[in-house]
């Protein structure tokens, strides 16, 4: 080699790079299907129909491969994580074996004194997300941020640096306009959306990692220098447009919060609505900029539709890929990037290398590296703050649509035996880097990373409880006066400030209807929106839900330790669950179970009809007209069930019993006092009210159960049930089972009383976990 370590600044890093799909062996270890798996299995897409099922078998051989990184004298190893290996469907269930693999990889790097430099995404999109539109779907930014939190929540503390997406041009233009990479589209509308959404996902992932407390986060771009094929103005315009599409669109979006005018002329009709409003996310500040550089292109105009340009073969020496070797263009890119985009921000050459057919004596690769290191030296001399140089690649590997023929590795791989053999270029680099490593940290600063947390709220008319959820479990509970909207939002904000970081998600549950992301809190007489919560807490995900949605979700993960069994199985079985909760009102809802997941259906059970069940009850219902006339169904004796079967309704029932018993004017009493007298047996009217409350509630629940047929059980939840367990015994169960011809069916159902403390908080947490998985 022409240069050695001492020819570069003391803090200059030398590294080597790989990517997950190209080396790991994707058909192993529980990884899910990706669009590259299906792309490779479509005839004509990949040379010799080769795929990444085994690749270099790095998944099983990574200790040997990392020994090569260490022995080569490299300071850093730039690797990528596979989205589908961690989340086989892109969302939802985690593949623990995948997380464990990256856990071991991170530890193995640090044990060898190598800085782990992660890239979150290097082109293998989970097929389940591809089915939802993939990079054409704006939601992918959120899906990608969620994946970021999962993988970096596990290994982020041991990373030296992280970049979200490798080469956005390849992810979008090459794959959606030219069709050479998965998903193999040739559609300008899909391309425009993919180009924008890949940058939106980049910014969302940076924001997610900042939320974890991470630093040294960057952006990586692949660049090709575009020169006009001749001196004509038409060729100059074509080359400038190629430069805009390939280079300036992506750099400009991230660093200047703008797209080039000449690119917008062709793409703007196809960009997603509101694209101009996304630059604050796209331009989320980064700590460094990475440039991947391999070649230049000669560009000429063509008689086609936009972009109306074509590549022309150039006269310079070429690699096995057919790419011209032009080191001076790397210098030009480094200086232009500093001048137009990054200023004093550190720049790294995150990929540079060549494909060569030489399996062992690859002197052409040594010459290529020497020329490009000279280009780096020239840029350093011009004041560009270059902090590192990464060679692509450590191993010969799966070169995407070109299969295993094009060999970029410093180390030869026999794809039949998986034997690794260092090439002459590896030995040359090894000698050049002998003499020590730079004294920079190996990983994130100690203590920088912190656990993600979610905030869940149970909002009442008087008080609000805010629960802190860490790793899915309630770890702290705070109580605040609900007050007006400013006071309520201040409670959210003050808890966020107390913890010191933004929550990942907030779920607020309260009594009232939810419409368009806003809940009308009827008890507190205020409107609370998801946007209000996001501004108060900084959370990326915010949800407002009805309190009975939360009540229904409270039984989603319930165990036998949290229920009293009135009849049926000791352990609540999996399946659709009916949930009834007499509280301030009478809530009824269900968790529908399908495809391995629960889905909420919240109803207005308090407004079903309730009718007399005996002659003396006829007089009580008649008397109730004097107390709550508006709650009867026309001129019948049927009234809304909530008017008797709730904390609000029980006093109405008691007054009706007193009036039917001959009392001229019944005094209002609280539900608590009525039930206390009923339990003590000191008030016959209270005893009667409690009996009617219990038996009518049991009958209503039995009727609803016949309609729903809930295989997962019928659950009584809520404050009334929790504080008055004595009510819900034999008479309640007998009323539930009294169904005439269907009595036997009712007796076969599983019937439980929930014993969970803070069921509203528990339900909001279960809702939150489910929403984030989806």
PyMOL commands that set and color helices and strands:
alter all, ss='L'
color gray80, all
select helices_A, chain A and resi 5-7+20-23+35-40+47-49+58-71+83-86+96-111+127-130+134-136+140-158+168-176+188-211+233-256+261-270+275-282+327-342+363-381+400-402+424-433+485-499+530-537+547-553+560-562+605-607+615-631+641-643+649-660+671-680+684-708+719-723+725-727+730-737+740-747+759-773
alter helices_A, ss='H'
color red, helices_A
select strands_A, chain A and resi 13-17+76-80+115-121+161-166+217-228+288-301+309-312+346-352+386-392+411-413+420-422+453-459+463-470+473-481+505-510+514-515+518-521+526-529+541-546+563-567+577-582+586-594+597-603+609-610+639-640+714-717+751-754
alter strands_A, ss='S'
color yellow, strands_A
deselect
rebuild
show_as cartoon
